[in-house]
Amino acid sequence: GWRSRYLGNGISLEPDGSITKPVFPVGFGQRLLGHDKNSNFAIWADLSLRCAVMCGVIALTYWVPFLEPLNNYGWSMQYVVVIICFSVYMDIGNTTSLAWYNFYGTLLPTLNVFLMWGFCPDGVTKSETFSPTWWFGMIDFVIFNGAFLVLNVPVGVRMFALSWQAYFSMAFLDPQNTTKFSTGLDDVILEGAAVGPLVGTIFGCIISILVVCLSPWGYALTGLGAAQEQAIGIAWSEGMQWKQMIKLYKGSESTIEIDRLKGEAKILEAKVHKLDSMMSATWWECFDLWKAGRVKAHITELQGKLDCMHDWLKGSIQAMQEEDFNDKHDKLMAKVGDQLETLADVGGKLMFRAVKMGINGFAMSKYAGADAALAQIEQRELKADMQAVAVAQKELAEVFASSRQEVFGANTLTPDSLGEHFFVFALSTYGQIATEYAEYILSDKRAEPQGILKSCFNGVKDTLAFNSLNFIMRTSVGFFGAWVIGYFGMPGGIMAPYSSTAAGTTAYLMAAEGKGGSAIMKNVARFQGTGGGTIIGQLLFTTLMTCAWYGGIIGFGVVVIYEFFAFYLYFSSQSFGYVGLLLAAYGAEHMIMGCSSQDTPGGVYNTIVDQTMAILCVTAGDLIIGNRSSGHLAAEALFTMTNILEGAMRDLFGIGSHDVNTPRNKRHCALIDRIADHGAAVVHSAHKIDIQSKHMQAESIGSEAPLEPRFYRMPFKQGLWDSLLKCGGHIGVNLCCIEYAITDAEARHARDKSGKHVAVDAMISTPTLGKIADDTMARWEKVFSLAETLMLHETNDKLTNLSMSCKQLLGCPMEKLDPSLPAIVEEISQALSSSISTDSILADGVSLASVLVMMMSGIIDRINTMEEVCFKDPDIGLEDL
C-alpha cells in the first residue's frame, strides 16, 4: 500500500552513516488533534471523534423531518447507534471481528424466533400457563440459552444472543403479548420484533466498519498498517540501541547512561508487546489472502525474532551493569571496538532492510515485469547485506580470539573476561537473527495461510468445547435468576411481570472465564455505565432537546460531545474502558429519541431498578458459587510458569527430577536430544512462548486481584506479588538466553555437518558448576514453595511448618556465584576443546560458556532476591527464624 511507496527503495542514511528514522505521514484529523505532542491522545481522540460524529449523524434521523421515515421500516436507528458502540474498536480488524460476533449473536436468536413462532404463531396468548405451548417455550428458552453458557462461545456472540433471547422468550410466554414476530422464512415481517433488530444490527455493523475506513478526516485505521509502522520502527530502534550500547561499553567507566539503557529497553519491550496487540485481529483485515496476507505472515515471523532479540538486549545490559571496566576491559575494547561497531552497523542495516521488505509483502515469485526488476534489485541488496554481516561475524571472531589471548593471556574463559565474552556473543546473535530473518524473506516461504473456510471450521471446533463447571453454574445463577424475577415481576410496580430487561442486562455484565474474582467490583463500576448512561442521557434529552427548527443542531452537538467523551474513556482507560462503552450505549438509548418523545421519571426509575437487579443477580452468582479469587488465579499462573522454568533448568543442567540424583560427572543436557528429535527451529523458542504466555497471564490477572472484595481475607500482598512477578520474569529471560545460545550453536554444527555437538555436556559435568546447579535447584524448591505459601495465605491464622522452612533456608544461605567463579572457569576451560572457532563467535565454546555462567549467576541473584522479599513478609515472625 501507500506505506510501501512512502518508504521507497533502498535505505536512507544520515550524514554519520546511521539509518534515517522511518517516519510515516499522519492523517489530517490526528495532526489537528496534536499527534506530534501526544500520539496516544491523537489516536484515541481521532477514533472517538469518528464514532461520535457518526452517532450524531444517525441521531438526526429523529430530529430532521425528511430523515424521520428511516425509523418507520421496523428497525430503530437508535439501536444502530448501540451496535456501533459495541462494534467499533481501535482498528478495522477488531471492528470487523466484533461486528461479526454482534451480527452472529443476533442472527441465532432471530432464527430461533422463526422456529418458536413457526410452531406456535400465537405464543401462549391463546393458551395457559403449563400448557404444551408454554412448556415448549420454556424448554426452548432453557436449552437455547443454556447452550451459550455451557459452550465456549465468543463473548460478543454470547452477550447478544442471551440478551435478545431473554426478550423473545419472555414475549412468547407473556399471555398479554401484542408484539409481532415472523413465523418463518416464508413469513418474514420487516417490522417484526426479531427481524427489525437484525436489520438494524446489519446497518450498525456496516456503518461501524465505515467509521474506521479511509475518509477525508484521515487514513483508514488498520491493525496491519499500524503493525507495519511499529515493526520497522522497532527494527530501527533495536539497531540504534546496539550502537549506543557499544559506544558506552567501549568507555573506560560505568556511567549513569548505562542505567538509562535499562529504561530504554523497557520502552522497546513495550513496543514489542504493542506489536503483538496490533497483530491480534489482523486476520479479519486480510483473511490471510493476497499481499496483505503475505505482510501479515512476514510480521508474524518477525515477532518471534524480536522476542529473542530483546532477551539478548536485556541480558547485555545486565552484563554492562556488572562490568567493572578495568584496564583489561579497556585494552580488549580498544582492539575489538571497531569490529563490534561494524557488526552492529551492518547487522542493523540488514535487519532494517529485511523488515522493510517484509512489511512490503516481499515474495519474489509474485512479481512480474517492472515490479520483478525492482524486486531483483532489493534481493541483491539484501544478499549483499547478508554477506557483509557474515564477513563482520568472521572478522570479529578472529580479532576477538587473538585479542583475548593478548589481553588475558589465554584463549579460554577467565573470571574477568566473562562479561566481555557474553556481550560479544549477544551482538553476534543479533547479527545471526538478522541473517535468519533475511533468509526467511528470500526463501519465498511462509506459514500456511488460514483461509475463511478453515477459520470457520476451527471456530466451530473451539465453540464446541465446554466452559468450566464453575463458570456455567455462576453465570446460570445470574442470568436465569434475573429472568425468573423478571417473569414474575416485583410487587409495588417496581418491576412489571414478563420483563426481560434485567436478564438482558446480565449478559453485558458476566465476567469472562478465569477472571471473575474481581467481578463484584467490576459490576459495581459497570453500574456507573448502565445507570449513569441512562440518567445522563435522559437529563440531556429533557433539558436540551426541542422540537424547534434548531433542535436538530442542538441534538447533533449534544450527542457528539457526550459520545466523544464516553468513547474516549472506552478506548483510553484500562480500568474503566467498559464503563465508557456502557455510558456510550445506554446514553444513546435514552438520548436519541424523537423530539416529542419523553422518558417518564417512573420509566427511568424502573430502568435503573432493572439494571440494579441484573447486577445483584450476577453478583449473587459470584458469591453463591464461589468464583475463584483473582489472587489465587494469578498465583497459579505465576507458579505454573516457575514450574516450567524449573523443569527447563533441570533439563539444561542434566539434573533430573526432584528425587533422582544424577552423577555430576555424567550429566547430559536434554535440550540436545530435543533438537535432534524436533529440529532447532521448533525447540528454539518453545519454552519462551510458554513462559511469556504464563507471565502475561499472571500479570493480567494479578492487576485485578487488588480490586476484588475481601470480606474475611487479608488485603492482597501487592508488594510481594510485584517482586515475585519481576524476579520470575528476569529468571525467564536468563533461562531463555541459555536455551537460545545452545540451540543456535547446535544448529550451526548441524548445518556444517561436522558430526560435532555443542560442548555443553562437558560444561555442566564439571564438579563446581554441577554442585552450584544442585544447590541452586534445592534452593529453588524451598524458596518458591515458601513464596507460594505466603501468596496463598490470606488470613491471620498462623502458618504451620513455616519455621522449619525458614530455618532450612537461613541455615545454609546461598552465596553469589562470584566466590566460586575462579574454580568454575578453570574447570570449564580444562573441559573444553582447545580448538578455536574463527568463523563466528556463536560457534565458540568459550563464549557459550560465558552465557551459561553469566545467566546462571543472574538466576541465583534473583532467587536470593525472592528469598529476601519472602522474609520481609509479615506472615513470618521472629519465632519462625
C-alpha positions, -999 to 999 in steps of 0.1 A, spaced: 0 0 0 10 36 4 34 28 32 55 7 8 56 36 -17 63 61 11 93 42 23 106 39 -12 135 17 -24 168 13 -6 178 26 28 181 63 36 212 72 56 221 102 78 254 121 73 270 100 100 261 67 82 232 57 105 198 48 91 173 76 89 145 71 114 113 59 95 85 84 98 51 80 82 25 107 74 -3 113 98 -39 119 88 -54 153 89 -76 145 119 -47 133 140 -25 163 130 -53 186 141 -55 167 174 -18 172 182 -2 139 171 33 154 173 27 163 210 9 132 222 3 104 197 -18 83 220 -42 111 227 -44 119 190 -51 83 180 -78 77 207 -94 111 201 -94 105 164 -113 73 167 -136 87 194 -145 117 172 -152 95 142 -176 74 163 -192 105 180 -198 123 147 -214 92 131 -237 88 161 -247 124 158 -254 120 121 -276 89 128 -294 108 156 -305 134 131 -329 108 117 -351 116 148 -348 154 146 -347 163 108 -382 158 93 -372 144 59 -350 118 76 -376 106 101 -391 79 78 -359 59 82 -373 48 115 -406 36 101 -395 3 85 -392 -19 115 -357 -11 127 -345 16 150 -317 40 142 -312 44 179 -303 7 180 -279 12 151 -260 36 174 -259 9 201 -245 -16 177 -218 9 167 -209 13 203 -204 -24 208 -186 -29 174 -161 -1 169 -127 -7 185 -92 6 176 -89 -7 140 -106 -24 111 -96 -59 122 -110 -56 158 -141 -38 145 -148 -64 118 -144 -92 144 -167 -75 169 -193 -66 142 -194 -103 130 -199 -115 166 -226 -90 172 -244 -100 140 -239 -137 146 -252 -132 182 -283 -115 169 -289 -139 139 -291 -171 161 -319 -160 184 -337 -145 153 -336 -179 136 -348 -194 169 -378 -170 168 -388 -184 134 -388 -218 150 -408 -208 180 -435 -188 163 -434 -212 133 -447 -239 156 -468 -217 178 -478 -185 159 -497 -170 189 -473 -179 216 -492 -185 248 -517 -157 242 -543 -184 233 -530 -210 258 -525 -212 296 -496 -215 319 -482 -250 319 -499 -258 286 -479 -277 260 -471 -244 242 -459 -229 275 -437 -259 281 -424 -257 245 -414 -220 250 -398 -227 284 -378 -257 273 -366 -238 242 -355 -209 264 -335 -231 288 -319 -252 260 -310 -223 238 -296 -201 265 -280 -229 284 -260 -239 253 -245 -204 252 -235 -207 288 -221 -242 286 -202 -239 253 -171 -218 247 -189 -192 226 -172 -159 219 -181 -133 244 -198 -110 219 -219 -138 205 -230 -149 239 -238 -113 250 -262 -105 222 -277 -140 219 -286 -142 256 -299 -106 257 -322 -110 227 -334 -145 235 -344 -133 270 -367 -108 254 -380 -131 227 -388 -159 251 -404 -136 276 -427 -122 248 -436 -158 238 -446 -167 273 -465 -134 280 -502 -141 278 -508 -104 270 -482 -101 243 -491 -80 213 -457 -78 197 -454 -91 161 -429 -118 152 -421 -136 120 -433 -172 118 -406 -184 94 -386 -177 63 -418 -177 42 -434 -151 65 -406 -125 73 -421 -94 88 -397 -65 84 -414 -46 112 -413 -77 134 -396 -76 168 -369 -100 157 -362 -91 120 -362 -54 127 -333 -56 152 -314 -79 129 -317 -54 101 -306 -27 125 -277 -48 135 -266 -53 99 -268 -15 94 -248 -9 126 -221 -34 117 -216 -19 82 -215 16 95 -191 6 122 -166 -7 96 -170 25 76 -162 46 107 -126 32 107 -121 33 70 -104 59 48 -121 93 48 -113 130 43 -107 131 80 -78 106 80 -64 74 69 -80 40 75 -73 27 109 -59 -8 102 -41 -30 127 -19 -44 99 -9 -8 88 -1 1 124 19 -31 128 39 -23 96 49 11 111 56 -4 145 77 -32 131 100 -10 110 103 14 140 114 -14 163 139 -26 138 154 9 136 153 13 174 170 -21 181 199 -12 158 203 22 173 203 8 208 230 -17 200 252 11 186 246 32 217 254 2 239 287 -5 221 297 32 224 291 30 262 307 -4 266 338 8 249 341 35 275 365 34 304 340 36 332 304 29 342 281 58 337 245 67 345 238 64 308 242 26 311 214 26 337 193 47 314 197 19 288 176 -3 310 147 23 308 151 25 271 150 -13 268 117 -13 288 102 12 263 114 -10 235 98 -41 252 65 -22 255 67 -15 217 72 -52 210 42 -61 232 22 -34 214 31 -50 181 16 -83 194 -16 -64 203 -17 -47 168 -14 -81 151 -41 -98 172 -70 -92 148 -53 -86 115 -67 -119 101 -100 -100 99 -84 -74 77 -69 -97 51 -82 -133 57 -46 -144 50 -50 -136 13 -31 -116 -13 -3 -92 -5 -18 -82 29 -17 -119 38 20 -120 30 26 -89 51 8 -105 80 29 -137 76 62 -118 75 54 -97 106 42 -128 124 76 -144 117 93 -113 128 75 -113 162 93 -144 173 127 -129 162 120 -97 181 113 -115 214 146 -134 211 165 -102 201 151 -83 231 160 -110 256 196 -108 244 194 -70 246 183 -72 283 210 -98 290 237 -75 275 225 -46 296 228 -68 327 264 -76 316 272 -39 312 258 -31 346 280 -58 362 311 -48 343 340 -34 364 356 -15 334 392 -24 345 424 -20 324 420 -54 307 385 -44 296 397 -12 282 426 -29 263 402 -55 248 377 -29 237 405 -9 221 413 -40 200 378 -52 191 358 -20 193 359 -13 156 347 -48 148 319 -45 173 308 -13 157 310 -27 122 289 -57 131 263 -36 148 262 -13 118 258 -39 91 236 -61 113 213 -31 119 211 -24 82 204 -60 73 176 -62 99 161 -29 88 162 -39 51 147 -73 58 119 -59 79 113 -32 53 109 -59 26 88 -79 50 63 -52 57 61 -46 19 50 -82 15 81 -93 -5 77 -125 -24 99 -129 -55 75 -154 -71 46 -129 -71 63 -102 -92 64 -97 -129 76 -71 -153 89 -38 -138 80 -50 -103 102 -81 -108 131 -60 -118 128 -38 -87 124 -69 -66 156 -83 -80 174 -52 -70 161 -55 -35 171 -91 -35 207 -83 -45 209 -56 -19 197 -79 8 221 -106 -2 249 -80 -1 239 -70 34 239 -107 44 274 -112 30 286 -80 49 272 -95 82 289 -128 75 323 -110 69 318 -89 100 310 -120 121 341 -138 109 363 -107 114 350 -102 149 356 -139 158 392 -137 145 401 -105 162 384 -114 194 402 -147 196 436 -132 191 428 -102 214 417 -122 244 450 -142 241 469 -109 242 449 -92 269 440 -121 293 469 -144 285 447 -173 275 424 -184 248 400 -197 274 375 -182 297 388 -162 327 368 -147 356 374 -111 345 365 -118 308 331 -132 315 311 -100 307 331 -93 275 325 -128 262 288 -125 269 285 -91 253 303 -102 221 282 -134 219 249 -114 223 259 -90 195 268 -119 172 234 -134 180 218 -101 169 236 -104 136 226 -141 133 189 -133 139 190 -106 113 205 -131 89 179 -157 97 151 -133 90 167 -122 58 170 -158 47 133 -163 55 123 -133 34 144 -146 4 131 -181 8 97 -171 -6 81 -193 21 55 -185 47 33 -203 71 2 -219 56 -25 -193 54 -57 -199 73 -85 -192 49 -121 -184 56 -133 -220 55 -106 -233 77 -111 -205 102 -149 -212 103 -141 -249 109 -117 -240 137 -141 -215 151 -169 -242 153 -145 -267 168 -134 -242 195 -170 -233 202 -179 -269 209 -155 -270 238 -171 -267 272 -167 -239 298 -157 -249 333 -184 -261 356 -178 -231 379 -184 -206 351 -215 -225 339 -231 -225 374 -221 -190 382 -235 -174 350 -266 -196 351 -275 -183 386 -271 -147 374 -289 -150 340 -317 -174 348 -322 -159 383 -327 -124 367 -350 -139 341 -372 -157 367 -375 -125 387 -385 -106 356 -410 -133 346 -429 -129 379 -422 -92 384 -418 -74 417 -446 -60 440 -454 -23 441 -450 -18 404 -412 -17 408 -409 -44 381 -438 -55 359 -443 -92 352 -428 -105 319 -399 -80 320 -367 -92 303 -346 -61 309 -328 -74 340 -319 -108 323 -308 -90 291 -285 -67 311 -268 -96 329 -255 -107 295 -234 -75 294 -221 -79 329 -209 -115 331 -172 -119 338 -151 -139 313 -139 -173 321 -109 -173 346 -111 -136 355 -142 -134 376 -127 -130 411 -129 -92 408 -163 -93 391 -182 -78 421 -162 -46 419 -164 -46 382 -202 -49 383 -204 -20 407 -182 0 384 -203 -10 354 -234 2 371 -219 36 367 -220 29 329 -256 15 327 -272 37 354 -251 67 346 -257 64 309 -295 61 315 -297 91 338 -273 114 319 -290 105 286 -324 113 300 -312 145 316 -296 158 284 -326 149 263 -352 165 286 -332 197 293 -317 204 259 -338 188 232 -365 208 215 -388 204 185 -379 239 172 -362 242 138 -328 244 155 -334 213 176 -315 191 152 -284 213 155 -285 212 193 -292 175 194 -263 168 170 -239 188 191 -250 172 224 -247 137 210 -213 143 195 -199 159 227 -213 132 250 -204 103 228 -169 117 223 -160 116 260 -177 83 265 -158 67 236 -126 83 247 -129 67 281 -136 34 264 -106 35 242 -81 50 266 -88 35 300 -77 0 310 -97 1 343 -128 19 332 -129 12 294 -161 -10 296 -177 17 318 -171 41 289 -187 17 265 -218 13 286 -221 51 290 -220 55 253 -245 27 246 -270 34 274 -267 72 270 -275 69 233 -305 47 241 -321 74 263 -308 105 244 -316 96 208 -353 98 205 -380 118 187 -382 154 199 -418 148 211 -408 116 230 -401 117 267 -389 93 293 -412 95 323 -395 96 357 -412 64 365 -399 47 334 -363 58 341 -367 46 377 -379 12 365 -350 10 341 -325 17 370 -343 -9 391 -339 -35 363 -302 -27 359 -297 -29 397 -315 -63 398 -292 -75 370 -261 -65 389 -274 -81 421 -282 -114 403 -247 -116 387 -231 -107 420 -252 -134 437 -239 -159 413 -203 -149 421 -209 -152 458 -231 -183 459 -210 -204 436 -177 -191 449 -159 -178 419 -122 -183 422 -101 -155 436 -81 -134 411 -53 -135 436 -53 -173 436 -56 -175 398 -27 -151 394 -5 -171 418 -15 -203 400 -3 -188 366 29 -174 381 39 -207 398 29 -227 368 55 -205 350 81 -212 376 74 -249 374 81 -246 336 113 -228 345 124 -254 370 118 -282 345 138 -263 319 166 -257 343 168 -294 352 169 -303 316 196 -278 308 219 -289 336 211 -326 334 200 -327 370 169 -349 365 137 -349 386 133 -339 423 140 -374 436 167 -385 412 204 -377 418 223 -376 385 261 -381 389 278 -348 383 304 -362 360 279 -378 337 254 -351 330 237 -346 297 217 -316 285 183 -329 275 179 -299 251 204 -315 227 181 -345 224 151 -324 217 170 -305 190 180 -338 174 144 -351 175 124 -320 165 149 -296 150 164 -263 162 137 -242 148 110 -259 168 130 -261 200 145 -226 199 116 -205 213 93 -233 226 99 -225 263 99 -188 256 63 -190 243 51 -209 273 70 -187 298 58 -155 282 22 -167 280 20 -176 317 39 -145 328 15 -122 308 -15 -142 322 -2 -138 358 4 -101 352 -30 -95 337 -50 -114 364 -27 -100 391 -37 -65 381 -73 -73 390 -65 -90 424 -65 -58 444 -100 -49 430 -117 -80 444 -136 -76 477 -120 -95 506 -148 -99 532 -128 -121 555 -94 -123 538 -64 -100 543 -55 -75 516 -37 -88 485 0 -88 490 8 -63 463 45 -57 472 53 -94 475 35 -101 442 53 -74 423 87 -86 434 79 -123 427 65 -114 392 95 -93 384 120 -119 396 102 -146 377 103 -126 345 141 -120 349 147 -157 355 127 -165 324 149 -141 303 181 -156 317 170 -191 311 158 -184 276 192 -168 267 209 -201 277 185 -221 256 189 -197 226 227 -200 228 228 -238 230 201 -242 202 219 -218 179 253 -234 185 239 -269 179 221 -257 148 253 -243 134 270 -277 140 241 -294 122 244 -270 92 282 -276 89 276 -314 90 307 -317 111 293 -345 133 301 -325 164 278 -313 191 279 -283 213 302 -288 243 275 -281 269 277 -316 284 313 -310 293 305 -278 310 276 -290 331 296 -321 342 323 -300 358 324 -305 396 319 -269 409 293 -259 384 275 -292 390 274 -285 427 262 -250 421 234 -262 399 224 -288 425 224 -262 453 205 -238 431 177 -262 424 175 -273 460 172 -237 470 148 -231 442 123 -256 455 124 -242 491 122 -205 480 94 -209 455 75 -232 479 78 -206 506 67 -178 482 36 -198 471 27 -205 507 29 -168 516 10 -156 485 -19 -180 491 -21 -173 529 -48 -146 532 -59 -147 569 -43 -140 603 -42 -178 611 -6 -188 619 11 -208 592 21 -243 602 55 -259 593 68 -224 584 95 -224 610 112 -254 596 113 -240 560 127 -207 572 154 -223 594 164 -245 565 169 -215 543 187 -195 569 209 -224 579 225 -227 545 224 -193 528 232 -194 491 260 -170 482 265 -153 449 283 -171 421 314 -148 424 333 -168 451 331 -200 430 338 -183 397 375 -190 395 370 -227 401 341 -229 376 361 -211 349 392 -232 354 372 -265 353 353 -254 322 385 -243 304 400 -277 311 369 -295 298 366 -276 266 385 -283 234 415 -262 227 403 -255 191 391 -220 185 363 -211 160 372 -182 138 340 -184 118 316 -170 143 315 -162 180 284 -184 181 305 -215 174 330 -206 201 326 -229 231 343 -205 254 318 -177 246 289 -202 250 303 -210 285 302 -173 294 265 -172 285 259 -203 307 278 -189 337 265 -153 335 229 -162 331 233 -188 359 247 -160 381 217 -138 373 193 -167 382 210 -172 416 208 -134 423 170 -134 415 164 -164 438 182 -147 466 162 -115 460 129 -136 462 141 -151 494 148 -117 509 114 -104 499 97 -135 514 115 -130 547 101 -94 549 65 -107 547 46 -101 579 34 -137 580 70 -147 590 76 -138 626 107 -138 647 98 -171 662 99 -187 628 135 -177 622 
